[in-house]
């Protein structure tokens, strides 16, 4: 199983929690050095507590399931303006 697959499996539990709150989380990239880049979406993307949710929920659960992960960071995508 690849590192990305392990992270995807660990993220399933987190996604349930986030979706109950009107948000979601998508994996953008998983690097070989253990950095997971995610994009918080929906209510989580605009919530003032999103960084706390990211570190205390998302990162904690992923790191418990996948010890190779060193850090989880939120990557904001730039939306194109009309």
C-alpha positions in Angstrom: 0.0 0.0 0.0 1.4 3.4 -0.9 1.7 6.3 1.5 -1.1 8.1 -0.3 -3.4 5.1 0.0 -2.7 4.9 3.7 -3.5 8.6 4.1 -6.7 8.2 2.1 -7.8 5.4 4.4 -7.0 7.4 7.5 -8.8 10.5 6.1 -12.1 8.5 5.7 -12.9 8.8 9.4 -12.0 12.5 9.5 -14.2 13.2 6.5 -17.2 11.9 8.3 -16.7 14.4 11.1 -16.1 17.3 8.7 -19.1 16.5 6.5 -21.3 16.5 9.6 -20.2 20.1 10.1 -20.8 21.1 6.5 -17.2 20.8 5.4 -14.9 18.4 3.7 -11.2 17.7 3.1 -9.5 16.7 -0.1 -5.9 15.4 -0.5 -3.9 17.6 -2.9 -0.6 15.9 -2.5 1.4 13.4 -0.4 5.1 13.8 -0.6 7.7 11.1 -0.1 9.1 13.0 2.9 5.8 12.7 4.8 4.1 16.0 4.1 0.4 15.8 3.3 -1.2 18.7 1.5 -5.0 19.0 1.8 -7.6 21.5 0.9 -10.3 22.2 3.4 -13.6 22.7 1.7 -17.2 23.9 2.4 -17.7 25.3 5.8 -14.2 24.2 6.9 -12.6 26.3 4.1 -14.0 29.5 5.5 -14.2 28.8 9.2 -12.0 30.9 11.5 -11.1 27.7 13.4 -10.0 25.8 10.4 -6.3 25.7 11.4 -7.3 24.3 14.8 -9.5 21.6 13.1 -6.6 20.9 10.7 -4.0 20.3 13.4 -6.1 18.9 16.2 -8.4 16.6 14.2 -7.1 16.0 10.6 -3.4 15.9 11.3 -3.7 14.0 14.6 -5.9 11.2 13.2 -3.7 10.8 10.1 -0.5 10.7 12.1 -1.9 8.2 14.5 -2.8 5.9 11.6 0.1 6.7 9.3 3.3 7.3 11.4 5.3 8.1 8.3 3.4 11.4 8.0 5.3 14.3 9.5 2.9 17.2 8.9 -0.5 18.0 7.3 -0.9 21.4 5.8 -3.8 23.2 4.3 -3.3 24.5 0.7 -5.7 27.2 -0.4 -6.4 27.2 -4.1 -6.7 30.5 -5.8 -10.0 30.8 -7.6 -10.0 32.5 -10.9 -11.8 35.8 -11.0 -14.1 36.7 -13.9 
